[in-house]
Amino acid sequence: MTSIPDESFNLDHPKNINSTSLKHLSSNSTEFYQVKNLFDYGWRHPDKKKPKVVRIFRILTNASAYESYRASIVSASSADVSFTRYGANEQLLFHGTNRHCTLGEEEKETNLCYRPECNLCCIISGSFEVSMAGSKHKFRRFGVGIYTTSCSSKADDYSQNGDENCQFKAVLVNRVVVGNPYTLRTNATQLTQAPYGYHSVRGEPGDQLNYEETVVYDNDAIRPAYLVIYGNKPPTSPLKSRIFGLFSTSLA
């Protein structure tokens, strides 16, 4: 994917002074096309039909701490010849969570609800918190960290709607400083940080894992970058159609 300038995601940048947290991307734009391709390519579950990407929003956050963390990883990598080839190793990875509002259901629905139970809005407004890891899912394969994946259909498993008015699902695409990843094929539930000399943990598919996942253990190693709204709009039932037709018929 073509690199997007840092200021495009930074809510504090002068050019974004009057911007909201979400910027709707035109379906004709290169940026939309690239994120959509990332989602489509990442849909790997053979038993799950690939859904339609309905809308994509770029997320604006306070990115200064993230950029400082990324710079520190690059600096450390350049000082150690064994890690030079990794650098920041910044990747765009998916994360699914619950949504208790209708954020993104329509192009103009960009106001965050700020409900504490709405993990989606909490992440968009304040980014990720390692301390919240496992609040919904107690099993943590690679310990207490922030879990992401290149597999959009895996992230979809964790995307849940708590508002009955939602017709689509939502998933986050995140900028993640993977750095030098430590690869594991077996569970390591005791981890609270990556092993010495590494910046993240990458779980590779094997006996205990079907699809790849990447875990970071520092809040500043990740920032939400895009909100993808996807799915197929449920058809209107014949009964609803008849009722709507009845009330929309002129009585004059």
PyRosetta script that sets phi, psi and omega in degrees:
from pyrosetta import init, pose_from_sequence

init()
pose = pose_from_sequence("MTSIPDESFNLDHPKNINSTSLKHLSSNSTEFYQVKNLFDYGWRHPDKKKPKVVRIFRILTNASAYESYRASIVSASSADVSFTRYGANEQLLFHGTNRHCTLGEEEKETNLCYRPECNLCCIISGSFEVSMAGSKHKFRRFGVGIYTTSCSSKADDYSQNGDENCQFKAVLVNRVVVGNPYTLRTNATQLTQAPYGYHSVRGEPGDQLNYEETVVYDNDAIRPAYLVIYGNKPPTSPLKSRIFGLFSTSLA")
pose.set_psi(1, 136.4)
pose.set_omega(1, 179.0)
pose.set_phi(2, -59.5)
pose.set_psi(2, 136.2)
pose.set_omega(2, -177.7)
pose.set_phi(3, -66.1)
pose.set_psi(3, 132.1)
pose.set_omega(3, 177.0)
pose.set_phi(4, -100.8)
pose.set_psi(4, 131.8)
pose.set_omega(4, -178.7)
pose.set_phi(5, -55.0)
pose.set_psi(5, 144.5)
pose.set_omega(5, 180.0)
pose.set_phi(6, -53.6)
pose.set_psi(6, -39.6)
pose.set_omega(6, -175.7)
pose.set_phi(7, -64.0)
pose.set_psi(7, -20.3)
pose.set_omega(7, 178.9)
pose.set_phi(8, -65.5)
pose.set_psi(8, -23.6)
pose.set_omega(8, -179.4)
pose.set_phi(9, -105.2)
pose.set_psi(9, -6.9)
pose.set_omega(9, -171.3)
pose.set_phi(10, -95.0)
pose.set_psi(10, 112.7)
pose.set_omega(10, -178.4)
pose.set_phi(11, -66.0)
pose.set_psi(11, -22.8)
pose.set_omega(11, -177.8)
pose.set_phi(12, -86.5)
pose.set_psi(12, -6.7)
pose.set_omega(12, -179.0)
pose.set_phi(13, -69.3)
pose.set_psi(13, 140.7)
pose.set_omega(13, -178.0)
pose.set_phi(14, -50.3)
pose.set_psi(14, -35.1)
pose.set_omega(14, -176.8)
pose.set_phi(15, -73.9)
pose.set_psi(15, -11.3)
pose.set_omega(15, -179.9)
pose.set_phi(16, -109.4)
pose.set_psi(16, 16.3)
pose.set_omega(16, -175.4)
pose.set_phi(17, -52.1)
pose.set_psi(17, -44.5)
pose.set_omega(17, -175.5)
pose.set_phi(18, -99.9)
pose.set_psi(18, 16.3)
pose.set_omega(18, -177.6)
pose.set_phi(19, -86.9)
pose.set_psi(19, 157.5)
pose.set_omega(19, 172.1)
pose.set_phi(20, -93.4)
pose.set_psi(20, 178.6)
pose.set_omega(20, -177.5)
pose.set_phi(21, -67.9)
pose.set_psi(21, -24.9)
pose.set_omega(21, -177.5)
pose.set_phi(22, -120.4)
pose.set_psi(22, 133.1)
pose.set_omega(22, 176.9)
pose.set_phi(23, -118.8)
pose.set_psi(23, 116.1)
pose.set_omega(23, -178.7)
pose.set_phi(24, -68.7)
pose.set_psi(24, 133.4)
pose.set_omega(24, 178.9)
pose.set_phi(25, -97.5)
pose.set_psi(25, 132.9)
pose.set_omega(25, 175.6)
pose.set_phi(26, -64.0)
pose.set_psi(26, 138.4)
pose.set_omega(26, 179.7)
pose.set_phi(27, -67.5)
pose.set_psi(27, -10.0)
pose.set_omega(27, 177.5)
pose.set_phi(28, -94.1)
pose.set_psi(28, -4.2)
pose.set_omega(28, -175.4)
pose.set_phi(29, -82.1)
pose.set_psi(29, 153.6)
pose.set_omega(29, 177.6)
pose.set_phi(30, -63.1)
pose.set_psi(30, -38.3)
pose.set_omega(30, -178.7)
pose.set_phi(31, -62.7)
pose.set_psi(31, -44.3)
pose.set_omega(31, 176.7)
pose.set_phi(32, -59.1)
pose.set_psi(32, -47.9)
pose.set_omega(32, -177.3)
pose.set_phi(33, -60.1)
pose.set_psi(33, -41.1)
pose.set_omega(33, -178.2)
pose.set_phi(34, -68.0)
pose.set_psi(34, -42.4)
pose.set_omega(34, 179.4)
pose.set_phi(35, -69.0)
pose.set_psi(35, -39.9)
pose.set_omega(35, 177.3)
pose.set_phi(36, -60.2)
pose.set_psi(36, -43.4)
pose.set_omega(36, 178.9)
pose.set_phi(37, -62.5)
pose.set_psi(37, -37.8)
pose.set_omega(37, 177.8)
pose.set_phi(38, -61.6)
pose.set_psi(38, -42.8)
pose.set_omega(38, 179.2)
pose.set_phi(39, -66.4)
pose.set_psi(39, -47.4)
pose.set_omega(39, -177.9)
pose.set_phi(40, -64.1)
pose.set_psi(40, -44.2)
pose.set_omega(40, -179.6)
pose.set_phi(41, -65.7)
pose.set_psi(41, -31.9)
pose.set_omega(41, -177.7)
pose.set_phi(42, -81.4)
pose.set_psi(42, -5.6)
pose.set_omega(42, -179.8)
pose.set_phi(43, -83.1)
pose.set_psi(43, 97.6)
pose.set_omega(43, -169.1)
pose.set_phi(44, -114.0)
pose.set_psi(44, -9.3)
pose.set_omega(44, 179.8)
pose.set_phi(45, -70.2)
pose.set_psi(45, 117.1)
pose.set_omega(45, -177.2)
pose.set_phi(46, -67.7)
pose.set_psi(46, -21.2)
pose.set_omega(46, -177.2)
pose.set_phi(47, -94.1)
pose.set_psi(47, 4.0)
pose.set_omega(47, 179.9)
pose.set_phi(48, -119.0)
pose.set_psi(48, 120.8)
pose.set_omega(48, 179.5)
pose.set_phi(49, -65.6)
pose.set_psi(49, 133.0)
pose.set_omega(49, -178.8)
pose.set_phi(50, -67.3)
pose.set_psi(50, 124.3)
pose.set_omega(50, -179.0)
pose.set_phi(51, -82.8)
pose.set_psi(51, 168.2)
pose.set_omega(51, 177.0)
pose.set_phi(52, -84.0)
pose.set_psi(52, 136.6)
pose.set_omega(52, 171.7)
pose.set_phi(53, -80.3)
pose.set_psi(53, 117.3)
pose.set_omega(53, -174.0)
pose.set_phi(54, -90.5)
pose.set_psi(54, -47.4)
pose.set_omega(54, -177.4)
pose.set_phi(55, -148.9)
pose.set_psi(55, 152.2)
pose.set_omega(55, 173.8)
pose.set_phi(56, -134.8)
pose.set_psi(56, 134.7)
pose.set_omega(56, 177.3)
pose.set_phi(57, -120.4)
pose.set_psi(57, 137.4)
pose.set_omega(57, 169.6)
pose.set_phi(58, -83.1)
pose.set_psi(58, 139.1)
pose.set_omega(58, -177.2)
pose.set_phi(59, -102.1)
pose.set_psi(59, 128.3)
pose.set_omega(59, 177.1)
pose.set_phi(60, -102.5)
pose.set_psi(60, 125.5)
pose.set_omega(60, -179.4)
pose.set_phi(61, -136.1)
pose.set_psi(61, 175.4)
pose.set_omega(61, 171.1)
pose.set_phi(62, -78.6)
pose.set_psi(62, 105.2)
pose.set_omega(62, -170.7)
pose.set_phi(63, -102.8)
pose.set_psi(63, 1.9)
pose.set_omega(63, -173.4)
pose.set_phi(64, -61.3)
pose.set_psi(64, -43.1)
pose.set_omega(64, -179.2)
pose.set_phi(65, -66.5)
pose.set_psi(65, -37.5)
pose.set_omega(65, 177.4)
pose.set_phi(66, -63.6)
pose.set_psi(66, -45.4)
pose.set_omega(66, -179.0)
pose.set_phi(67, -65.2)
pose.set_psi(67, -35.7)
pose.set_omega(67, 177.1)
pose.set_phi(68, -66.4)
pose.set_psi(68, -42.3)
pose.set_omega(68, 178.5)
pose.set_phi(69, -62.4)
pose.set_psi(69, -45.6)
pose.set_omega(69, -180.0)
pose.set_phi(70, -59.9)
pose.set_psi(70, -42.7)
pose.set_omega(70, 179.4)
pose.set_phi(71, -63.1)
pose.set_psi(71, -36.6)
pose.set_omega(71, -179.6)
pose.set_phi(72, -68.1)
pose.set_psi(72, -34.0)
pose.set_omega(72, 178.2)
pose.set_phi(73, -69.7)
pose.set_psi(73, -40.9)
pose.set_omega(73, 177.8)
pose.set_phi(74, -62.9)
pose.set_psi(74, -43.6)
pose.set_omega(74, -179.7)
pose.set_phi(75, -62.4)
pose.set_psi(75, -45.1)
pose.set_omega(75, -179.9)
pose.set_phi(76, -66.0)
pose.set_psi(76, -37.3)
pose.set_omega(76, -179.1)
pose.set_phi(77, -68.0)
pose.set_psi(77, -39.1)
pose.set_omega(77, -178.9)
pose.set_phi(78, -70.8)
pose.set_psi(78, -24.1)
pose.set_omega(78, 179.7)
pose.set_phi(79, -81.7)
pose.set_psi(79, -20.4)
pose.set_omega(79, -178.9)
pose.set_phi(80, -113.8)
pose.set_psi(80, 111.1)
pose.set_omega(80, -174.2)
pose.set_phi(81, -58.9)
pose.set_psi(81, -27.7)
pose.set_omega(81, -178.0)
pose.set_phi(82, -72.2)
pose.set_psi(82, -18.4)
pose.set_omega(82, -177.4)
pose.set_phi(83, -110.7)
pose.set_psi(83, 1.4)
pose.set_omega(83, -172.3)
pose.set_phi(84, -56.0)
pose.set_psi(84, -36.8)
pose.set_omega(84, -174.7)
pose.set_phi(85, -71.2)
pose.set_psi(85, -14.1)
pose.set_omega(85, -179.2)
pose.set_phi(86, -88.2)
pose.set_psi(86, -47.5)
pose.set_omega(86, -175.5)
pose.set_phi(87, 56.6)
pose.set_psi(87, -143.5)
pose.set_omega(87, 179.2)
pose.set_phi(88, -72.8)
pose.set_psi(88, -30.0)
pose.set_omega(88, -179.4)
pose.set_phi(89, 48.9)
pose.set_psi(89, 52.4)
pose.set_omega(89, -178.6)
pose.set_phi(90, -73.4)
pose.set_psi(90, 130.7)
pose.set_omega(90, -177.9)
pose.set_phi(91, -131.9)
pose.set_psi(91, 155.7)
pose.set_omega(91, 173.7)
pose.set_phi(92, -98.4)
pose.set_psi(92, 116.1)
pose.set_omega(92, -174.7)
pose.set_phi(93, -131.7)
pose.set_psi(93, 154.6)
pose.set_omega(93, -174.0)
pose.set_phi(94, -92.2)
pose.set_psi(94, 152.8)
pose.set_omega(94, 174.7)
pose.set_phi(95, -147.2)
pose.set_psi(95, 125.4)
pose.set_omega(95, 177.4)
pose.set_phi(96, -103.8)
pose.set_psi(96, 142.2)
pose.set_omega(96, 179.9)
pose.set_phi(97, -153.3)
pose.set_psi(97, -176.3)
pose.set_omega(97, -178.3)
pose.set_phi(98, -90.3)
pose.set_psi(98, 152.4)
pose.set_omega(98, 178.3)
pose.set_phi(99, -128.9)
pose.set_psi(99, 124.9)
pose.set_omega(99, -179.0)
pose.set_phi(100, -113.2)
pose.set_psi(100, 35.6)
pose.set_omega(100, 177.8)
pose.set_phi(101, -156.7)
pose.set_psi(101, -172.7)
pose.set_omega(101, -178.4)
pose.set_phi(102, -108.1)
pose.set_psi(102, 28.3)
pose.set_omega(102, 179.2)
pose.set_phi(103, -53.7)
pose.set_psi(103, 126.9)
pose.set_omega(103, 176.0)
pose.set_phi(104, 83.5)
pose.set_psi(104, -6.5)
pose.set_omega(104, -178.5)
pose.set_phi(105, -61.3)
pose.set_psi(105, -33.4)
pose.set_omega(105, 173.5)
pose.set_phi(106, -125.4)
pose.set_psi(106, 161.0)
pose.set_omega(106, -177.0)
pose.set_phi(107, -55.8)
pose.set_psi(107, -36.8)
pose.set_omega(107, -175.8)
pose.set_phi(108, -93.5)
pose.set_psi(108, 1.6)
pose.set_omega(108, 178.0)
pose.set_phi(109, -86.4)
pose.set_psi(109, 80.3)
pose.set_omega(109, -174.9)
pose.set_phi(110, -119.1)
pose.set_psi(110, 6.7)
pose.set_omega(110, 179.6)
pose.set_phi(111, -86.1)
pose.set_psi(111, 125.9)
pose.set_omega(111, 178.9)
pose.set_phi(112, -71.1)
pose.set_psi(112, 146.3)
pose.set_omega(112, -177.0)
pose.set_phi(113, -87.2)
pose.set_psi(113, -24.0)
pose.set_omega(113, 179.0)
pose.set_phi(114, 61.4)
pose.set_psi(114, 18.2)
pose.set_omega(114, 175.2)
pose.set_phi(115, -73.9)
pose.set_psi(115, 134.8)
pose.set_omega(115, -178.0)
pose.set_phi(116, -61.0)
pose.set_psi(116, -26.9)
pose.set_omega(116, 179.7)
pose.set_phi(117, -81.8)
pose.set_psi(117, -9.8)
pose.set_omega(117, -180.0)
pose.set_phi(118, -91.9)
pose.set_psi(118, 93.0)
pose.set_omega(118, -177.8)
pose.set_phi(119, -60.9)
pose.set_psi(119, -34.1)
pose.set_omega(119, -178.1)
pose.set_phi(120, -60.5)
pose.set_psi(120, -51.7)
pose.set_omega(120, -179.2)
pose.set_phi(121, -67.1)
pose.set_psi(121, -34.8)
pose.set_omega(121, 178.2)
pose.set_phi(122, -63.8)
pose.set_psi(122, -40.4)
pose.set_omega(122, 179.7)
pose.set_phi(123, -68.6)
pose.set_psi(123, -43.2)
pose.set_omega(123, -179.4)
pose.set_phi(124, -64.4)
pose.set_psi(124, -38.9)
pose.set_omega(124, -176.8)
pose.set_phi(125, -80.4)
pose.set_psi(125, -32.4)
pose.set_omega(125, -175.0)
pose.set_phi(126, -132.2)
pose.set_psi(126, 9.8)
pose.set_omega(126, -178.4)
pose.set_phi(127, 67.1)
pose.set_psi(127, -163.3)
pose.set_omega(127, -173.6)
pose.set_phi(128, -90.1)
pose.set_psi(128, 154.4)
pose.set_omega(128, 176.7)
pose.set_phi(129, -131.7)
pose.set_psi(129, 120.0)
pose.set_omega(129, 177.4)
pose.set_phi(130, -58.2)
pose.set_psi(130, -34.0)
pose.set_omega(130, -177.8)
pose.set_phi(131, -62.7)
pose.set_psi(131, -19.7)
pose.set_omega(131, 179.5)
pose.set_phi(132, -90.6)
pose.set_psi(132, -2.3)
pose.set_omega(132, -178.0)
pose.set_phi(133, -59.8)
pose.set_psi(133, 130.5)
pose.set_omega(133, 177.5)
pose.set_phi(134, 81.4)
pose.set_psi(134, 7.8)
pose.set_omega(134, -179.2)
pose.set_phi(135, -66.9)
pose.set_psi(135, -26.9)
pose.set_omega(135, 178.9)
pose.set_phi(136, -107.9)
pose.set_psi(136, -31.0)
pose.set_omega(136, -178.1)
pose.set_phi(137, -125.7)
pose.set_psi(137, 109.6)
pose.set_omega(137, -171.2)
pose.set_phi(138, -70.8)
pose.set_psi(138, -30.6)
pose.set_omega(138, -179.5)
pose.set_phi(139, -77.4)
pose.set_psi(139, 122.5)
pose.set_omega(139, -179.4)
pose.set_phi(140, -122.5)
pose.set_psi(140, 99.1)
pose.set_omega(140, -171.8)
pose.set_phi(141, -56.4)
pose.set_psi(141, -40.1)
pose.set_omega(141, -179.1)
pose.set_phi(142, -118.2)
pose.set_psi(142, 36.3)
pose.set_omega(142, 174.1)
pose.set_phi(143, 83.1)
pose.set_psi(143, -162.2)
pose.set_omega(143, -175.6)
pose.set_phi(144, -86.3)
pose.set_psi(144, 102.1)
pose.set_omega(144, -179.2)
pose.set_phi(145, -159.6)
pose.set_psi(145, -174.4)
pose.set_omega(145, 179.2)
pose.set_phi(146, -103.9)
pose.set_psi(146, 121.1)
pose.set_omega(146, -171.0)
pose.set_phi(147, -98.5)
pose.set_psi(147, 132.5)
pose.set_omega(147, 176.6)
pose.set_phi(148, -137.7)
pose.set_psi(148, 171.5)
pose.set_omega(148, -179.4)
pose.set_phi(149, -156.6)
pose.set_psi(149, 153.2)
pose.set_omega(149, 174.2)
pose.set_phi(150, -83.8)
pose.set_psi(150, -5.0)
pose.set_omega(150, -176.2)
pose.set_phi(151, -98.3)
pose.set_psi(151, 103.4)
pose.set_omega(151, -177.0)
pose.set_phi(152, -64.0)
pose.set_psi(152, -33.1)
pose.set_omega(152, -179.7)
pose.set_phi(153, -71.6)
pose.set_psi(153, -23.1)
pose.set_omega(153, 173.4)
pose.set_phi(154, -74.4)
pose.set_psi(154, -44.0)
pose.set_omega(154, 177.3)
pose.set_phi(155, -61.1)
pose.set_psi(155, -32.6)
pose.set_omega(155, 178.9)
pose.set_phi(156, -59.6)
pose.set_psi(156, -30.8)
pose.set_omega(156, 179.1)
pose.set_phi(157, -60.6)
pose.set_psi(157, -25.4)
pose.set_omega(157, -176.2)
pose.set_phi(158, -103.3)
pose.set_psi(158, -2.5)
pose.set_omega(158, 179.1)
pose.set_phi(159, -84.0)
pose.set_psi(159, 118.0)
pose.set_omega(159, -176.9)
pose.set_phi(160, -133.1)
pose.set_psi(160, 143.4)
pose.set_omega(160, 177.0)
pose.set_phi(161, -103.8)
pose.set_psi(161, 131.1)
pose.set_omega(161, 176.7)
pose.set_phi(162, -107.3)
pose.set_psi(162, 2.2)
pose.set_omega(162, 179.3)
pose.set_phi(163, -113.0)
pose.set_psi(163, 122.4)
pose.set_omega(163, -176.1)
pose.set_phi(164, -66.3)
pose.set_psi(164, -13.0)
pose.set_omega(164, 179.7)
pose.set_phi(165, -84.5)
pose.set_psi(165, -6.1)
pose.set_omega(165, 179.4)
pose.set_phi(166, -74.3)
pose.set_psi(166, 131.2)
pose.set_omega(166, 176.5)
pose.set_phi(167, -105.7)
pose.set_psi(167, -15.6)
pose.set_omega(167, -178.5)
pose.set_phi(168, -124.5)
pose.set_psi(168, 176.4)
pose.set_omega(168, 176.8)
pose.set_phi(169, -111.4)
pose.set_psi(169, 165.8)
pose.set_omega(169, -177.6)
pose.set_phi(170, -134.4)
pose.set_psi(170, 142.5)
pose.set_omega(170, 175.7)
pose.set_phi(171, -142.7)
pose.set_psi(171, 149.8)
pose.set_omega(171, 180.0)
pose.set_phi(172, -98.7)
pose.set_psi(172, 140.6)
pose.set_omega(172, 167.8)
pose.set_phi(173, -106.6)
pose.set_psi(173, 129.7)
pose.set_omega(173, -171.0)
pose.set_phi(174, -123.5)
pose.set_psi(174, 146.4)
pose.set_omega(174, 169.8)
pose.set_phi(175, -83.1)
pose.set_psi(175, 123.4)
pose.set_omega(175, -175.7)
pose.set_phi(176, -127.8)
pose.set_psi(176, 126.9)
pose.set_omega(176, 173.7)
pose.set_phi(177, -84.3)
pose.set_psi(177, 98.3)
pose.set_omega(177, -177.6)
pose.set_phi(178, -81.0)
pose.set_psi(178, -31.3)
pose.set_omega(178, 179.4)
pose.set_phi(179, 57.3)
pose.set_psi(179, -132.6)
pose.set_omega(179, 177.4)
pose.set_phi(180, -95.4)
pose.set_psi(180, 103.7)
pose.set_omega(180, -174.1)
pose.set_phi(181, -83.8)
pose.set_psi(181, 140.7)
pose.set_omega(181, 174.3)
pose.set_phi(182, -94.3)
pose.set_psi(182, 121.7)
pose.set_omega(182, -174.2)
pose.set_phi(183, -91.6)
pose.set_psi(183, 132.3)
pose.set_omega(183, 178.1)
pose.set_phi(184, -130.4)
pose.set_psi(184, 146.2)
pose.set_omega(184, 175.0)
pose.set_phi(185, -116.5)
pose.set_psi(185, -6.2)
pose.set_omega(185, 179.3)
pose.set_phi(186, -126.6)
pose.set_psi(186, 159.4)
pose.set_omega(186, -177.9)
pose.set_phi(187, -61.7)
pose.set_psi(187, 145.2)
pose.set_omega(187, 175.5)
pose.set_phi(188, -143.4)
pose.set_psi(188, 69.0)
pose.set_omega(188, -170.5)
pose.set_phi(189, -69.0)
pose.set_psi(189, -11.9)
pose.set_omega(189, -176.6)
pose.set_phi(190, -85.8)
pose.set_psi(190, -7.7)
pose.set_omega(190, -174.2)
pose.set_phi(191, -66.7)
pose.set_psi(191, 138.9)
pose.set_omega(191, 171.1)
pose.set_phi(192, -123.6)
pose.set_psi(192, -4.6)
pose.set_omega(192, 175.5)
pose.set_phi(193, -159.5)
pose.set_psi(193, 164.2)
pose.set_omega(193, 176.8)
pose.set_phi(194, -69.4)
pose.set_psi(194, 150.3)
pose.set_omega(194, 177.7)
pose.set_phi(195, -55.9)
pose.set_psi(195, 156.6)
pose.set_omega(195, -176.9)
pose.set_phi(196, -53.3)
pose.set_psi(196, 132.6)
pose.set_omega(196, 179.6)
pose.set_phi(197, 89.8)
pose.set_psi(197, -2.0)
pose.set_omega(197, -179.6)
pose.set_phi(198, -122.4)
pose.set_psi(198, 160.2)
pose.set_omega(198, -175.6)
pose.set_phi(199, -114.2)
pose.set_psi(199, -12.6)
pose.set_omega(199, -177.7)
pose.set_phi(200, -158.9)
pose.set_psi(200, 172.3)
pose.set_omega(200, 175.0)
pose.set_phi(201, -121.6)
pose.set_psi(201, 131.8)
pose.set_omega(201, 177.4)
pose.set_phi(202, -114.4)
pose.set_psi(202, 118.2)
pose.set_omega(202, 177.0)
pose.set_phi(203, -88.0)
pose.set_psi(203, 121.5)
pose.set_omega(203, 179.3)
pose.set_phi(204, -96.9)
pose.set_psi(204, 144.6)
pose.set_omega(204, 179.3)
pose.set_phi(205, -56.9)
pose.set_psi(205, 139.4)
pose.set_omega(205, 179.9)
pose.set_phi(206, -171.0)
pose.set_psi(206, -145.9)
pose.set_omega(206, -177.9)
pose.set_phi(207, -64.8)
pose.set_psi(207, -32.0)
pose.set_omega(207, -173.8)
pose.set_phi(208, -109.3)
pose.set_psi(208, -2.2)
pose.set_omega(208, -176.7)
pose.set_phi(209, -144.8)
pose.set_psi(209, 128.2)
pose.set_omega(209, -177.7)
pose.set_phi(210, -88.5)
pose.set_psi(210, -31.6)
pose.set_omega(210, -177.1)
pose.set_phi(211, -136.8)
pose.set_psi(211, 148.9)
pose.set_omega(211, -174.9)
pose.set_phi(212, -59.2)
pose.set_psi(212, 145.5)
pose.set_omega(212, 169.0)
pose.set_phi(213, -146.0)
pose.set_psi(213, 150.6)
pose.set_omega(213, -179.0)
pose.set_phi(214, -123.6)
pose.set_psi(214, 133.4)
pose.set_omega(214, -176.8)
pose.set_phi(215, -120.8)
pose.set_psi(215, 131.8)
pose.set_omega(215, 172.5)
pose.set_phi(216, -117.0)
pose.set_psi(216, 153.8)
pose.set_omega(216, -171.9)
pose.set_phi(217, -119.6)
pose.set_psi(217, 12.9)
pose.set_omega(217, 179.3)
pose.set_phi(218, -127.3)
pose.set_psi(218, 129.9)
pose.set_omega(218, -179.4)
pose.set_phi(219, -54.9)
pose.set_psi(219, -33.4)
pose.set_omega(219, -174.7)
pose.set_phi(220, -87.3)
pose.set_psi(220, 6.1)
pose.set_omega(220, 177.5)
pose.set_phi(221, -87.9)
pose.set_psi(221, 0.7)
pose.set_omega(221, -174.8)
pose.set_phi(222, -150.7)
pose.set_psi(222, 143.4)
pose.set_omega(222, 172.0)
pose.set_phi(223, -142.9)
pose.set_psi(223, 139.4)
pose.set_omega(223, 174.4)
pose.set_phi(224, -65.2)
pose.set_psi(224, 137.1)
pose.set_omega(224, -176.6)
pose.set_phi(225, -117.5)
pose.set_psi(225, -37.8)
pose.set_omega(225, -178.3)
pose.set_phi(226, -141.6)
pose.set_psi(226, 146.9)
pose.set_omega(226, 171.0)
pose.set_phi(227, -109.9)
pose.set_psi(227, 120.4)
pose.set_omega(227, 179.8)
pose.set_phi(228, -106.5)
pose.set_psi(228, 122.8)
pose.set_omega(228, 175.6)
pose.set_phi(229, -102.5)
pose.set_psi(229, 126.9)
pose.set_omega(229, -172.0)
pose.set_phi(230, -146.1)
pose.set_psi(230, 165.7)
pose.set_omega(230, 177.8)
pose.set_phi(231, 127.6)
pose.set_psi(231, 175.6)
pose.set_omega(231, 178.7)
pose.set_phi(232, -111.5)
pose.set_psi(232, 125.0)
pose.set_omega(232, -177.0)
pose.set_phi(233, -59.2)
pose.set_psi(233, 125.5)
pose.set_omega(233, -178.8)
pose.set_phi(234, -63.3)
pose.set_psi(234, 139.0)
pose.set_omega(234, -179.6)
pose.set_phi(235, -67.8)
pose.set_psi(235, 147.1)
pose.set_omega(235, 176.7)
pose.set_phi(236, -72.1)
pose.set_psi(236, 132.2)
pose.set_omega(236, -178.2)
pose.set_phi(237, -67.9)
pose.set_psi(237, 151.2)
pose.set_omega(237, 178.3)
pose.set_phi(238, -56.3)
pose.set_psi(238, -36.3)
pose.set_omega(238, -179.6)
pose.set_phi(239, -64.5)
pose.set_psi(239, -44.9)
pose.set_omega(239, 179.0)
pose.set_phi(240, -62.0)
pose.set_psi(240, -39.5)
pose.set_omega(240, -179.5)
pose.set_phi(241, -62.9)
pose.set_psi(241, -41.5)
pose.set_omega(241, -178.6)
pose.set_phi(242, -67.9)
pose.set_psi(242, -40.3)
pose.set_omega(242, 179.2)
pose.set_phi(243, -64.8)
pose.set_psi(243, -43.3)
pose.set_omega(243, 178.8)
pose.set_phi(244, -61.8)
pose.set_psi(244, -41.4)
pose.set_omega(244, -179.8)
pose.set_phi(245, -64.6)
pose.set_psi(245, -36.4)
pose.set_omega(245, 179.5)
pose.set_phi(246, -63.8)
pose.set_psi(246, -44.5)
pose.set_omega(246, -177.1)
pose.set_phi(247, -79.6)
pose.set_psi(247, -18.0)
pose.set_omega(247, -179.5)
pose.set_phi(248, -93.5)
pose.set_psi(248, -4.2)
pose.set_omega(248, 179.0)
pose.set_phi(249, -78.5)
pose.set_psi(249, 133.3)
pose.set_omega(249, -180.0)
pose.set_phi(250, -64.9)
pose.set_psi(250, 137.4)
pose.set_omega(250, 179.4)
pose.set_phi(251, -94.1)
pose.set_psi(251, -6.1)
pose.set_omega(251, -177.3)
pose.set_phi(252, -78.8)
pose.dump_pdb("model.pdb")
